[in-house]
Amino acid sequence: MVFLSVACIAGPAFATEGPSRWEWDGVERVVSVGDVHGSLDNLILILKSSGLLDGNLAWTGGASHLVLNGDLIDNGSSDRGVLDLVRRLQSEAEAAGGRVHVVLGNHEALNLDGNLRYVSKESFAEFADLEKPSHRTKAWTAFKRGYGRHLILQLRRAFNEQHPPGYFGRLDALAPDGEYGSWLLLQPAAIKINGIVFVHGGLTPKYAAKGLNGINEEVHRTLHSGARPNDWNQGPLWYRGNSLQNERIERVPLAQVLESLQARALVVAHTPTGSGHVTSRFNGTLYRTDVGMAYGARPQALVFEQEEPLVFDPTTSVRSRPVLEAPQGEHWSGFHTELEDEFLEKFLTKAKVVKRHDLQRGSRNFSLLELHTDGLDLRAIFQFVEEKPATSAPPESVNPRRYQHEVAAYRLSRELGLDIVPVTVLREIDGKQGAISIWPEAAIDLPYIRDHGQWQLLRGLESRVGTARIFTALVGTRDRADGAKMLLPPERRILVADNSKGFPLNPDVEDFLVTEIEGFRFDPCALDAGLEFKLRTLKADRLTTLLGGLLSIEQIEALVQRRNRLISSCASRD
């Protein structure tokens, strides 16, 4: 199959001058699908059931318009399959008088930047035939440099774990000059059909004032340049305010957006709806199409026929009205999980404290902060506890609660290549020195899972729960609140916070290595190759450099002992 011809079809639309470059009117039927995320089977189910594809996966939609509202890729198992299908359908639909629109999402942008953190091994494997052996050889040479030959076997296992087959093929294919990347750069970030604007994340009045042409030109210019402006996270690929903010606050800005674009409604994706259904807000002027189908929710599509919005369920062929959301919105979201740690560290260090709410949970005192800088608003937890150890207690029982332990746990997790501890830094707030951590807004905690009997949310995450237990044993945190044991459902990611009572002088780890939590079973010793390698090569001098200002020499020595016992205990179970 020759894909160049498909790219050429999209090219003239981008090059055409005039106010209607990205606008279409008089379209009888529009089908909009939110975040596909490599879920090829769900996409095919929607398209066949809605009459856009036949049994041979050929376009049968005639003059209908299909809008894929961003995030075709990442997190799923068949990214390349989705891309290949969509690229072919673009040409088939146009030949039949219809259209297939690909609206750029933040995950397309991440891949164009070479950020592959959300790619599954299955999706990497789809690109194995495009991989050049020389790229893998060069990367392997750089990876093993500086280590002794006695570690070569462990190094190779760790390298393969971090760079599965197809890794470099995908990296090249989705680069700006790659086969798929160059095609993505021809796709718009915002379009308008029958007076309805489609965009992945959302729009602020500032971006809407640029008009459709201006929005698309700026996004393409930014993606081509590789430089990201300060307000990139407030742009059309990332903005979540339309979906999450209280309607009393967002009503006027959204009205300004629609007025600027002379539109009657806005359709977004990007932020999964809490109900798992296509929803509407602001009296039918906003529709949310990301139902989370790539994460197990039932697939749905938003269909406009005779300008009437209906939700189509391909599993039942039932059509219904979009679910009306409560007006308060969700406001604070979890999109920070897609931001780099370095960015968040700087944000936590320098952002202005807009509001501070002092809270108490049992014997714990902390503050919930609202932070703002450069158009970005996030919330964080500030802890300032610094207990003094009891001098009369035996050394192995000394374990005071200290804010320094929170920062040490974060740094240690990243040293091990783990992202299970929220980003945490040191900072002084109102004259108090403490630790400030990003608040994971989108997470659900253990009490919620327990109280609502939602243990099925952890299915398939047994190895990640085991990894969290290994890290907890390494840090030695024995008094972590259940509310600090969390799951980010969209990312299938385990989080653990509340490490203030970690890093004891007690080197024991055996009681951490349980195999069951309230009926949920897992293997705490299921070490992957990368983590095992990092544990084995975790040296005391490196720990002193990394944690010396936060932990005592005795604490670091106990940490090394726990590391040794973990490796010994898990190895004995092999």
BALUM-946930 format. One record per residue: x, y, z of N, C-alpha, C in turn; residue in one letter. Coordinates in steps of 0.1 Angstrom, whole numbers, plus 5000, padded with zeros to 4 digits. Layout:
XYZXYZXYZa...
***
This chain:
500849885000500050005000500950125000m500650224991501450344991500650454999v501350505009500650605018500950745014f501850765005502150905000500950974994l500150894987498950954980497951004991s497850935002496950975012497351115018v498651125020499151255026498951365016a499051335003498851434993497351484992c496451394996495051434996494751535006i495451525018495251615029495951745026a497051745018497851865016497151975010g496351964999495652074993494752145002p494052065011493052135021493852225030a495052195034495852275043496352405035f496552385022497152495015496152595009a494852555009493852645003493652765012t493652885005493353015012491853035014e491553125022490153165024489553135037g488453195041487853175054487353035057p487052955047486452825049487352715048s488652745050489652635049489352515058r488852535070488552425079487052425083w486252475074484752475076483952405066e482952335070482052265061480552295065w479752315056478352345059477452245051d476252225055475252145047475551995048g476351955058476651805059475451745066v474851645060473651575065473951495078e475151435078475451335089476851355094r477051375106478451385112478551285124v479551205123479851105134481151145141v481051165154482251215161482651105171s483951075172484450965181485651025189v485551015202486551065210487750965212g488750995219489950925221489850775218d490450735207490450595203491650525210v492750585212493950535219494250385215h494450365202494850235197493950125199g492650155202491650055203490950025190s491649955181491249925168489849855167l489749755175488449675175487249765178d487349855188486249945192486050045181n487050095174486850185163486150115152l486549995148485849925137484449895141i484149855154482849835158481949955156l482450075160481650195159481350225144i482350215136482250255122481350155114l481450025117480649935110479149945114k478949955127477649965133476850095129s477650195127477050325123476950345107s477250235100477050235086478150305078g479350335084480450395077481350295070l481350175075482250065069481449945066l481849865056481249735053482049625059d481749505056482449395062483849385058g484249445047485649445042486349565047n485749645056486349765062486549875051l485649875041485749975031484650085034a484950205030484050315033482650305026w481650305034480250305029479450415034t480050525039479350635045478950735036g479250725023478850825013479350965017g478351055018478751195020478851225035a478751125044478951155058480351205061s480451275072481751315078481951245091h483151185091483651125104484651215110l484451245123485451325130486051245141v487351225140488151155150488751255159l488251275171488551395179489851385187n490951345181492251345187492551215195g493851205198494351085205493950955199d494350935186494150805180495050705186l496150745191497250655195497550665210i498450575215498950565229497950485238d498550415247497750345257497150215253n496850205240496150085234497049985228g496549885221497349775216497549785201s496949875194497049865179497050005173s498050085177498150225172498350225157d499250135152499550145137498350095129r497649995135496449945128495350065127g495250145137494350255137494750355127v496050385127496550495118496450445103l496750315100496650265087495150275082d494250235090492850235087492350375084l492650465092492250605091492750665078v494050645076494650705064494050655051r493750525051493050475039491650535038r490950535049489550585048489450735044l490550815047490450955042490250965027q491050885020490950895005489650825000s489250715006487950655002486750745005e486750805016485550895020485551015010a486651075008486651194999486151154985e486551034980486150994967484650974966a484050944978482550924978481851044982a482551154983481851284987481751315002g482451225010482451245024483751295029g484051285042485251325047485551245060r486851225062487351165075488351275080v487951335091488751445097489551385109h490751405110491651375121492051495128v491451525140491751635148492951605157v493951685157495151645165494851655180l495451555187495351555201496651565208g496651575221497951585228498851465227n498251345225499051225223499751225209h499151275199499851295187500951385188e500751495196501851595198503051525206a502651445216503651375224504551285215l503951215206504651125198505551205188n505051315183505851395174507051455181l506951465194508051515202509051405206d508651275202509551165206509251115220g508151155226507751105239506850985238n507450865241506750745239506350675252l506150755263505950705276504550625277r503650655268502350595269502150475259y503150435253503050335242503150195248v502250105245502249965249503249885241s503649765247504549675240503949625227k502549605228501849555216501949655204e501749785208501849885198503249915193s504249895202505649895197505849785187f505349675190505649555181505149575167a504049655165503549685152504549755143e505549815149506449895141507849825140f507849695144509149625144509749615130a508849605119509349585106509949715100d509749825107510249955103511549985110l511949905120513149935128514449905121e515349995122516649975116517649915127k518249805124519149745134520249835139p520649925130521750015134521350105145s520050145145519550235156519550165170h519150035169519149955182520549935187r521449905177522849875181523450005187t523250115181523750245186523250275200k521950255202521350285215521850185226a522050055222522549955231523949995236w524750035226526150075229526150195239t525350285237525250405247524750365260a523750265260523150225273524050155282f524950065277525849985285527150055288k527350175282528650245285528850275299r529950255305530250285319530050175329g529450065324529149945333530149835330y530449755340531349645339530749535331g531549445325531149335317530349235325r530649235338529949135347528449165348h528049285344526649325344525949315331l526649265321526149265307524849195305i524649085312523349015310522149095316l522349145328521349225334521049355326q522149415321522049535313521149505300l521449395294520749355282519249335285r518949275296517549255300516849385303r517549475310516949605313516849695300a517749685291517649755278516449715270f516349585269515249525261513849555268n513849565281512649605288512249745285e513249835284512949975282512750005267q513349925258513249945244512749815237h511549785238511049655232511049665217p510949545211510949545196509949645190p510449725181509649825174509749965180g510549975191510650105198511250205188y512350175182513050265174512350285160f511650175156510850195144509750295146g509050285157507950385160508550525162r509650535169510250665171510550735158l511050665148511350715135510050745127d509050655127507850665119506950775124a506950815137506150925141506951045144l508151055139508951175140508351275129a508551405131507951495121508251465107p509451405104509751375090509451225087d508851155096508551015094507350985086g507050865083505950825074504650865081e504450845094503250875100503251015106y504451065111504551195117504251305106g504851285094504551385084503151395080s502451285080500951285078500251355089w500551325101499951395113500051545112l501151595107501451735107500551805096l499851725088498951785078497551795084l497251735095495951735101495651855110q494451905111494152025118493952005133p493952105140493752105155492252145158a491652215148490252255150489552265137a488252225136487452235124486052275128i485252315118483852345121483052285110k481952215115481052155106479652195110i478852245101477452285104477352375116n478352465118478352555129478852495142g479352375142479852305154481352295153i482052335163483552335163483952205170v484952135164485452015170486952035173f487352005185488752025190488951925200v490251885202490551775211490351815226h491151905231491151945245490052045248g490052155243489152265246489652395240g488952505242489352635238489152745248l490152835249489952955257489653065248t489153175253488853295245490153345237p491253335244492453375237492753305224k492653165225492953085213491753105203y490553105207489453125198489453255190a490053355196490153485189491053475177a491853375176492753365164491953315152k490753255154489953195143490453055140g489752985132490152845129491452845122l491652935112492952935104494052965114n493853065123494953105132495252995142g494252925147494452815156495352705149i494952665137495652555131497052595127n497152725122498552765118499452775130e498952815142499852825153500152685158e499252595159499552455163500552395154v500352405141501352345132502652405133h502752535134504052605136504752565148r503952545159504552505172505052355171t504352275165504752135163505952115154l506052195144507152195135508452245142h508252355150509452415156510052335167s509252255174509752175186509752255198g509552395197509552475209508052485214a507852485228506552485233506352615241r505352695237505152825244504652805259p504752905267504352885281502852845283n502052895273500552865274500152735266d501152655263500852535255499752445261w499852435275498952355282497552415283n497452545279496152605278495652605263q496352545254495952535240494952435237g494552425224493452335220493752185222p495052145223495352005224495251965239l495252055248495452025262494352075271w493752195268492952265277491752185282y491452185295490352105301489352185308r489452315308488552395315487052385310g486852375297485552355292484852235298n485652125300485151995305484951995320s485852065327485952045342485552155351l485552275345485352395354483852415357q483552475368482252505372481552595362n480352565358479652635347479552785351e479352825364479252965367480553035364r481652965364482953035361483253025346i482952915340483352885326482252935316e481052965320479953005311480353115302r480853225308481153345300482353315290v483453255295484553225285484053135274p483253035277482752955266481953025256l481053115261480253205252481153285243a482253335249483153415241483853335230q484153205233484753115224483753095212v482553065215481553045204481353165196l481253275203481053405195482253435186e483453415190484653435182484653355169s484153225171484253135160482853125153l481953205157480553205151480053065151q480152995162479752855163478552845173a477752745172476652715181476952615192r478052535190478452435200479952395198a480452335208481852295208481852145212l482552065205482751925208484151895212v484351835223485751805228485851665232v487051625234487451485239488451505251a489451425251490651445260490451415274h489351465280489051435294487951335296t488251215300487151115301486051155310p484851135305483651165313483551065325t483151115336483051035348481950925347g480950945339479850855337480150745327s481150765319481450665308480450685296g479750795296478850825285479150955279h478750975266478851105260477951205267v478451315271477751415279477651545273t476751625279476651765274476651865286s477151985284477152085294476752215288r476552315297476252455293475052455283f474052395287472752395280472952355265n473752245263473852185250474852265241g475652345247476652415238478052355239t478152245248479452175249479052025249l479851945242479651795242481051735245y481051635253482251565257482151415252r483151385243483051255236484051145241t484951185250485851085255485251005266d484750885263484050805273484950705279v486250705276487150605281487150465276g486750455263486550325257487850245256m488950315255490250245255490650185268a489950225279490250175292489150085297y488250035288487249935292485849985292g485650115290484250165289483650125276a482250115276481550085264481750195253r482150155241482350255230481050325227p481250455224480050535219480550635209q479550695202479850795192478750905193a479151025190478151135190477851155175l476551155172476051165158475151285157v475451365147474551475144473851445131f472551425131471751405120470651505120e470451575109469551695108469751785120q471051795123471551885134471151845148e470551735149470151685162471251595168e471751615180472751535186472251415193p472751295189472351175195473551085198l473551015209474650925212474250785207v475250725199475050595193475850495201f475250385205475950275212476050155202d477250125197477350025187477049885192p477149865205476949735211475449695211t474549795211473149775212472349835201t473049925193472450005182471450105188s471450125201470550225207471050365205v470050455202470450595201469750675213r470450765219469850835231470450975231s469851055239470351195241471651195249r472551285247473751295256473351315270p474051255279473851265294474151415298v473151475305473351605310474151605323l475351675323476151685335475651785345e475951755357475651855368476551975365a476052095369476752225365477952255372p478252185384479352225392480752185385q480652085376481952055369482851985379g484051955374485051885382486251975384e486452075376487452175377488852125378h489352085390490752035391490851895385w491751885375491851755368493251695370s493451575364494651505366495551515354g495451625346496251625334497751645337f498051685350499451705353500251575351h499551465351500351335349500951325335t500551405326501151405313502251515312e502551585322503651685322504851625328l506051675323507251615327507551645342e508351555349508651575363509451715365d510351735356511151855357510251985357e509351985348508452095347507652115360f507152005365506352005377507152045389l508452005390509252045401509452195401e509752255389509852395388508552465392k507452415387506152465391505952475406f506152355412505952355427506852445434l508052465429509052555436508752705435t508152745423508052885420506552935419k505552845418504252895415503652975427a502853065424502253155434501153075442k501153085455500053025463498853115462v497853075456496653155454495753145466v495553015471494752985483495452875491k495152885504495752785513494652735522r494352605523493352545532494052455541h494152485554494752405564493852295568d494352165568493552055570494151965581l493351885587493851785597493151655595q493851545594493351415593494051325604r493251305615493751235626494851325633g496051265634497151345640497951415629s497551405617498351475606497751615603r498651705602498351845598499051875585n498251925576498851965563498052075556f498452125545497752225538497452185524s496252225519495952205505496152345498l497052355489497352475482496752485468l496352595464496052625450497152715444e497752655434498952725428498652775414l499352885411499152945398500453005393h500752985380501753055372501653025358t501953125349501953115335500653045329d499553085335498253035329497952895334g498752835343498552695347498152695362l497052625365496552615379496552475383d497252445394497252305399497152315415l496752205421496752195435497852105441r498252135453499352055459499052045474a499751945480499751925494501051965500i500952045511502152095518502252035531f503351965534503551905547504751965554q504651995567505752065574506051995587f505551875589505851805601507351765602v507951785614509351745616509451705631e509051585634509151535648510551505652e510851515664512151475670512151335675k513151255672513151115676513251105691p512551005696512650975711514050925714a514750995723516150955726516150825734t515050795741515050675750514750545743s514250555730513750445723514950365717a514850235716515950155709516050205695p517250195689517550255676516650195665p516350065666515550005655514050055655e513650115666512250165666512150315663s513250385661513250525658512750545644v511650625644511050645631510150775632n510750885634509851015635509251045622p508151115622507451165610508151295606r508651305594509351425589509051455575r508951575571508651615557509751585548y510951575553512151545544511951405538q511251315545511051175540510151175527h509251275526508451285514509251305502e510251405503511051435492512051325489v512551255499513451145497512751035490a511551005493510750895487510550925472a510251055469510151095455511451075447y512451125453513751115446514150965444r513950885454514350745453513450675442l512250705442511350645432511850675417s512250795415512650835402514050775399r514850765409516150695407515950555402e514850495407514550355403513750345390l513450455384512650455372511250435374g510750465386509350445390508650585391l507350585387506550705388505450695397d505650615408504550585417504350685428i505350775430505250885440505051015434v504051085438503751225431504951315433p505151395423506351485423506351575435v507451575442507551645455508851715456t508851835461510051925463510051985477v511152045481511252125493510752265490l510052325499509652465497509252525511r509452655512509052735524507752805520e506752785529505452845527505052925540i504853055539504453135550505453115562d506753105559507753095569508052955574g507252855569507452715573508152645562k509252575566509952485556509152345556q508952295544508252165543508452105529g507552005526507551935514506251965507a506351995494505152025486505051925475i503851855474503651745464502451785455s502551745443501351755434500251675439i499051725439497851655444497251585432w497151455432496651375420495151375420p494651485413493151505413492351385407e492851325397492051225390492151085397a492951075407493150945414491950905422a491750775424490850725433491650645444i491250645456492050585466491450455471d492250385480491850255485490450265493l490250365501488850365507487750365497p487850445486486850445476486650305470y487750235466487750105460487050005470i487450015483486849925493485349955495r485050085497483650115501482650085490d483150105477482250085466482449945459h483349865465483549725460484049725446g484949825443485449835429486849775427q486949655433488249585431488549545417w487549535409487849505395488649615388q488749735393489549835388491049795388l491449705397492849665399493149545391l492149485384492449365376493449405365r494449315363495549345353496649425359g496549475371497549565377498249495389l498149355389498849285400500349315401e500949315389502449345390502749485394s501849585391502149715395501849735410r500849665415500649665430501849605437v502349495431503549435437504649525437g504849595426505949695426505849805437t504549845439504349945449504649895463a504349765465504749705478506249685480r506949655469508349645470508949785473i508449895467508950025470508650065484f507450025489507050055503507949985513t508349865509509249785518510649855518a511049895506512349965505512350095513l511350175512511250295520510950265535v510250165537509950125551508850195557g507850245549506750325553505650225559t505450225572504550135579503250205583r503150335582501950405587501450495576d501250435564500650515553499150515554r498550625553497050635553496550565541a495350495542494750435531494450525520d494150655523493850755513495050785505g496250745509497450775501497850665492a496950555492497150445483496150455471k496650495460495850545449495950475436m494950495427494950445414494550555405l495250575394494850665383494250575372l492950565372492250465362492650485348p492550615342492850625328494250575324p495250595333496550555330496950415335e496050355343496350225349497650235357r497650335365498950375373498650375388r499550305395499450305410500250415416i499750485426500450595433500450565448l501550595454501650595469502250725474v501550785483501950915489502150885504a502250995512502250985527503450905531d504650945528505850875532506650945543n505951035550506551105561507151025572s506450905574506950815585507750695578k508550725568509350625562510750635567g511650555560513050555562513450525577f512950425583513250395597514650325598p515150305610516450235611516250085612l514950045612514649905612514849845597n515749745595515949695582515049585577p514049545586513149435582512249465571d511949365562511049385551510049275549v510249165557509449045554507949075556e507549155566506049175568505449265557d506249325548505749405537505349315525f506049195525505849115513504649025514l503449085516502249005517501748975502v500848885501500448845488498948875485t498348945495496848975494496449095501e495649175496495049295503493549275502i492849245512491449235513490849155501e491449045498490948955488491648975474g492349085472493049115460494449055461f494648955452495948885453496948935443r498248935447499348975438500648915443f501648925434502948875437503848995440d504249025453505049135456506549115451p506848995447508248975442508348965427c507349005420507348995405508149115400a509449115402510349215397510549205382l510349325375510749325361512249345360d512749315348514249325346514749455349a514049565345514649695347514749735362g513649705370513649735384514649655392l514749525388515749435395517149485393e517449525380518749585377519049705385f518149795386518349925393518449895408k517749805413517949775428519349715430l519749625422521049565424522249665422r522049765414523149855412522949985420t522049985430521750105438522950115449l523850195447525050205455524850305467k525550275478525450365490525950505487a527050515479527550655476526550735468d525850665458524950735450523750775459r523350695468522250725478522650845487l523850855491524350965499524251095491t524651085478524551205470523151245468t522251155466520851175462520051225474l520351155486519451175498520151225510l521451255509522251295520521751415528g521151515521520551625528519251605534g518651485532517351455537517351345547l518251255546518351135555519651135562l519751075574520951055581521750945575s523050935579523850815574523250685579i522750685591522150565596520850525588e520150615584518950585576519350535563q520350585557520750535544521350395545i522050365556522550235558521450135560e520350175567519150085569518450065555a518450165547517850155534518550055525l519950055526520749965518520449825523v520349805536520049675542518649625537q517649715537516349665532516449625517r517249705510517449665496518049525495r519049495502519649365502518649255506n517849275516516949175521515849155511r515449265504514349255493514849165482l516049185478516649105467516748965471i517248945483517448805489516048735490s515048805495513748745498513048705484s513148805475512548775462513248665454c514548675455515348565448515048435453a514848425466514548285472513248235468s512348315462511048265458511048225444r512148255436512148225422512048065420d
***
